[in-house]
Amino acid sequence: MTSGYDVGRDLPAGCTWVQDPGDERLRDYLSLTDVALRRVVEPERGLYMAESDKVVRRALGAGHRLRSLLMTPRWVREWPDLIATAQDHGAPIFVAAPEVAEELTGFHLHRGVLASVHRPELPGLGSVLDGARRVAVLEDVVDHTNVGAVFRSAAALGVDAVLVTPRCADPLYRRSVRVSMGTVFQVPWTRIDPWPAGVDTLRQLGFTVAALALSDDAVTLDELEADPPERLALVLGTEGDGLSPRTVEAADVVVRIPMGGGVDSLNVAAASAVAFWAVRPRPLLDAVRDQGVDGLHAGA
């Protein structure tokens, strides 16, 4: 066997060796690359997927409970604490050869571990916004990579909460979680519904609502940075089309990022990082240290 294990005899106690990708016990992990399927299956089963030990640990640190672990042999003895935690949660620990795991999930498990995690109930809007000074609203952002990148920037740059509109991609989809490096577990978030009627709700809660959009009456981000409101909600739009006209019209202020080189707009993830930095609460350093974010870089 390529794994070096004798049908599970060498596995630590509590681990189960699996060889059949069609094993019913592994159905949480089936065809993870099929986005349309996972959008239906994951919420219905009340689960989400966490990939890599760092992401799994951040999920556990947020108080989430494991449903199961899927590991490849190389990593089983590297993380005894994860195995112990899974046992404490009553979650089975499956170990499969890399080729079996890849056939099951649809991708190479190069980070060594996948976790199926119980999906927590979304908190109410009031609890998420309680005490928040900087909030990001993602309107219909459908790319999971962008959603994850926005959360990572939010965690690093002092954003207190993220709100996602009804048609926005799921922040707990595997790729969103992975790109965010698990920061989706540390930045409070929930869905704001209905939208854009939610603009009025934010205003009633004391937020100035700023729409990032290209508009003739837009102020520059420099102007907003020079005199930021005490409570600010930054609204970022979907890839390509940007914010809806209704949202732009409903906002208190429209903001644009000054640009040169013949470029009129940035990818939503890049724009979010620029805007979050500009309006960050001062001083930011203590907040960054508290959140445990090392820095932003191109890799996920």
C-alpha positions in Angstrom: 0.0 0.0 0.0 1.3 3.5 -0.8 0.3 4.7 2.7 2.6 2.4 4.6 -0.3 1.3 6.9 -1.4 -2.3 7.2 -5.2 -1.7 6.8 -5.3 0.5 9.9 -3.2 -1.6 12.3 -0.7 1.2 12.7 -3.2 4.0 13.2 -3.7 5.7 16.5 -6.6 4.6 18.6 -9.9 6.1 17.5 -8.9 6.4 13.8 -10.7 4.4 11.1 -8.9 3.4 7.9 -11.1 3.8 4.8 -10.4 2.5 1.3 -13.7 3.0 -0.6 -14.5 6.6 -1.8 -18.1 5.5 -2.0 -18.3 4.7 1.8 -21.6 6.2 3.0 -19.8 7.4 6.2 -17.8 9.8 4.0 -20.7 11.5 2.2 -19.9 14.9 3.8 -16.7 14.9 1.7 -18.1 13.8 -1.6 -17.4 15.9 -4.7 -16.3 19.1 -2.9 -15.4 20.7 -6.2 -19.0 20.8 -7.3 -20.0 24.3 -6.2 -23.7 24.0 -7.2 -24.0 20.8 -5.3 -22.3 22.0 -2.1 -24.4 25.2 -2.0 -27.4 22.9 -1.6 -25.9 20.0 0.4 -23.9 21.9 3.0 -26.6 24.2 4.4 -29.2 21.3 4.3 -27.0 19.0 6.3 -26.0 21.9 8.6 -22.3 21.6 7.9 -19.4 23.3 6.4 -15.9 22.2 5.5 -12.6 23.4 7.1 -9.4 22.7 5.2 -5.9 22.7 6.8 -5.0 22.4 10.5 -4.8 26.2 11.0 -8.3 26.7 9.7 -9.6 23.8 11.7 -8.0 25.2 14.9 -9.6 28.6 14.3 -13.0 27.0 13.9 -12.5 25.1 17.1 -11.3 28.3 18.8 -14.6 29.9 17.7 -16.4 27.2 19.6 -17.6 25.2 16.6 -18.1 21.4 16.9 -16.6 18.8 14.6 -18.7 16.3 12.8 -15.8 14.3 11.5 -12.1 14.5 10.3 -10.7 13.2 7.1 -6.9 12.8 7.1 -4.1 11.3 5.0 -1.6 9.0 6.7 1.4 11.4 6.6 -0.3 13.8 9.0 -2.1 11.5 11.5 0.7 11.6 14.0 1.5 15.2 13.5 -1.7 16.5 15.1 -2.6 14.4 18.1 -4.5 17.3 19.6 -6.9 17.5 16.7 -7.5 13.7 17.0 -8.1 14.2 20.8 -10.5 17.1 20.2 -12.5 15.0 17.6 -12.8 12.2 20.1 -14.0 14.7 22.7 -16.7 15.9 20.2 -17.7 12.3 19.5 -16.6 12.9 15.8 -15.2 10.0 13.8 -11.7 10.3 12.4 -11.3 8.8 8.9 -7.9 8.1 7.4 -7.5 7.5 3.7 -4.6 7.1 1.2 -4.0 10.4 -0.7 -5.4 8.9 -4.0 -8.6 7.7 -2.2 -9.1 11.1 -0.6 -8.6 12.8 -3.9 -11.1 10.5 -5.7 -13.5 11.2 -2.9 -13.2 15.0 -2.7 -12.2 15.9 -6.2 -8.9 17.6 -5.3 -5.5 16.7 -3.7 -5.6 17.0 0.0 -2.2 18.6 0.2 -2.9 20.3 3.6 -3.4 16.9 5.1 -6.8 17.3 6.9 -10.4 18.2 6.1 -13.0 18.7 8.8 -16.7 18.5 8.5 -18.0 21.0 11.0 -21.5 21.6 12.4 -22.7 24.9 11.0 -23.6 27.3 13.8 -26.8 29.3 13.7 -26.4 32.8 12.3 -26.6 35.5 15.0 -29.1 38.3 14.8 -28.2 41.6 13.2 -28.4 43.4 16.5 -25.9 41.2 18.3 -23.4 41.4 15.4 -23.6 45.2 15.2 -23.6 45.8 19.0 -20.6 48.1 19.6 -19.4 47.9 16.0 -17.8 51.0 14.6 -16.7 49.7 11.2 -18.9 47.4 9.2 -18.5 45.9 5.7 -21.6 45.0 3.6 -21.1 42.6 0.7 -23.8 43.0 -1.9 -24.2 39.9 -4.1 -20.5 39.1 -4.2 -20.7 35.6 -5.8 -17.1 34.6 -6.0 -16.1 32.6 -2.9 -12.4 33.6 -3.3 -13.4 37.3 -3.1 -15.6 36.7 -0.1 -12.8 35.0 1.8 -10.3 37.7 0.8 -12.6 40.4 2.1 -13.0 38.6 5.4 -9.2 38.4 5.7 -8.8 42.1 5.1 -11.6 42.9 7.5 -9.9 40.9 10.3 -6.5 42.5 9.6 -7.7 46.1 9.2 -10.1 46.8 12.1 -13.5 46.0 10.6 -15.8 44.9 13.4 -18.4 43.0 11.5 -19.4 41.8 8.0 -22.9 41.6 6.6 -23.8 39.7 3.5 -26.9 40.2 1.4 -29.2 37.3 0.5 -27.6 36.5 -2.9 -24.0 36.8 -1.6 -21.8 33.7 -1.7 -21.6 31.7 1.5 -18.7 32.8 3.7 -18.6 29.2 5.1 -18.1 27.6 1.7 -14.8 25.6 1.8 -12.9 28.0 -0.6 -14.1 31.1 1.2 -13.0 29.7 4.5 -9.6 28.6 3.1 -8.8 31.9 1.4 -9.8 33.8 4.6 -7.3 31.6 6.5 -10.1 30.9 9.0 -10.8 34.6 9.7 -14.5 34.0 8.9 -14.6 32.5 12.4 -13.3 35.5 14.2 -15.0 38.4 12.4 -18.7 38.5 13.5 -21.0 38.2 10.5 -24.6 37.5 9.5 -27.0 38.0 6.6 -28.9 41.3 6.2 -32.3 40.6 4.7 -34.2 42.3 3.0 -31.7 44.3 1.0 -31.3 47.1 0.0 -34.1 48.0 2.5 -31.4 47.1 5.1 -29.7 50.4 4.4 -32.5 52.1 6.4 -32.0 49.6 9.2 -28.3 50.4 9.3 -29.1 54.1 9.4 -31.5 53.6 12.3 -28.7 51.9 14.2 -26.6 55.0 13.8 -24.4 54.0 10.9 -23.5 56.3 8.0 -23.8 54.1 4.9 -21.1 54.6 2.3 -21.5 53.0 -1.1 -18.3 52.3 -3.0 -19.2 53.1 -6.6 -18.4 55.2 -9.6 -20.8 58.1 -9.6 -20.7 61.8 -10.6 -21.5 62.9 -7.1 -19.0 60.6 -5.4 -16.6 61.9 -2.8 -13.1 60.5 -2.8 -11.9 58.0 -0.2 -9.4 60.6 0.9 -12.3 62.9 1.8 -14.0 60.2 3.8 -10.8 59.3 5.5 -10.2 62.9 6.5 -13.4 63.1 8.5 -14.8 59.6 9.1 -18.1 59.2 10.9 -18.1 57.4 14.3 -20.1 54.4 12.9 -19.5 53.6 9.3 -20.9 50.8 7.0 -19.0 50.4 3.8 -21.0 48.7 1.0 -19.1 46.8 -1.7 -20.8 45.4 -4.8 -20.7 42.3 -6.9 -18.0 41.5 -9.4 -18.4 43.3 -12.7 -21.7 45.2 -12.2 -20.8 46.7 -8.8 -23.6 48.0 -6.6 -27.2 48.1 -7.7 -28.6 51.6 -8.5 -31.1 51.2 -5.7 -28.3 50.7 -3.2 -26.3 53.6 -4.5 -29.4 55.9 -4.3 -30.2 54.7 -0.8 -26.7 55.3 0.7 -25.8 58.4 2.7 -22.7 59.0 0.6 -21.1 57.5 -2.5 -17.3 57.0 -2.3 -14.7 56.3 -5.0 -11.1 55.3 -4.7 -8.9 57.8 -6.7 -7.0 55.9 -9.4 -4.6 56.6 -12.2 -3.2 54.7 -15.2 -6.5 54.6 -17.0 -8.0 52.2 -14.4 -11.4 53.1 -13.1 -12.0 50.3 -10.6 -10.4 47.5 -8.6 -11.4 43.9 -7.9 -13.8 43.9 -4.9 -11.3 42.2 -2.6 -8.5 44.7 -3.5 -10.9 47.6 -3.1 -12.1 46.4 0.3 -8.5 46.3 1.6 -7.8 49.8 0.4 -11.1 51.2 1.9 -10.7 49.3 5.2 -7.2 50.7 5.6 -8.3 54.2 4.9 -11.1 54.3 7.4 -9.6 52.1 10.0 -10.1 53.1 13.6 -7.0 54.7 15.1 -4.9 53.4 16.6 -5.2 50.0 14.7 -2.1 48.3 16.0 -3.7 46.9 19.2 -6.7 45.7 17.3 -4.5 43.8 14.8 -2.5 42.2 17.6 -5.7 41.2 19.4 -7.1 39.5 16.3 -3.9 37.6 15.7 -3.6 38.5 12.0 0.1 38.5 10.8 -0.4 40.5 7.6 -1.8 40.5 4.1 -0.1 38.8 1.3 -0.9 37.4 -2.1 -1.0 33.8 -1.1 -4.1 32.1 0.5 
